[in-house]
Amino acid sequence: MSNNIFMEDRSPISFEEYLQFNENGRGNLGDMLPVTVYRMLEYSIKEELVNNFGKEKQIEIFRKAGRKSGEYFAKNMMNLD
């Protein structure tokens, strides 16, 4: 895959930075993203992981990602007191 010329001057961002709300970040997508778009992304990633690394590695990656998301959600969006 060739380099993305639009991303050349950008440094990588962290998981937490990626999730920070930016009201201008959605452009013309509006306030809500249909669940179908999310599912297309999720299942296309799942399929690519299985094709490239096998079912067990795909499961491991999804579990680690789910844990990371859950920890972020609990820490930043829930009252844990």
DAHU-V681736 format. One record per backbone hydrogen bond with DSSP energy under -1.0 kcal/mol. NH is the residue of the N-H (numbers start at 0). CO is the residue of the C=O. E is the energy in kcal/mol with one decimal. If there is no record, write none. Layout:
NH;CO;E + NH;CO;E
//
This chain:
6;3;-1.7 + 9;6;-1.4 + 17;13;-2.4 + 18;14;-1.4 + 24;21;-2.0 + 28;25;-3.0 + 36;33;-1.1 + 37;33;-1.3 + 38;34;-2.7 + 39;35;-2.4 + 40;36;-2.0 + 41;37;-3.0 + 42;38;-2.9 + 43;39;-1.9 + 44;40;-2.4 + 45;41;-2.5 + 46;42;-2.4 + 47;43;-2.1 + 48;44;-2.7 + 49;45;-2.3 + 50;46;-2.6 + 51;47;-2.2 + 52;48;-3.1 + 53;49;-1.6 + 57;53;-2.0 + 58;54;-2.4 + 59;55;-2.3 + 60;56;-2.6 + 61;57;-2.5 + 62;58;-2.5 + 63;59;-2.4 + 64;60;-2.5 + 65;61;-2.6 + 66;62;-2.4 + 67;63;-2.4 + 68;64;-2.5 + 69;65;-2.6 + 70;66;-2.8 + 71;67;-2.2 + 72;68;-2.7 + 73;69;-2.7 + 74;70;-2.5 + 75;71;-2.6 + 76;72;-2.6
//
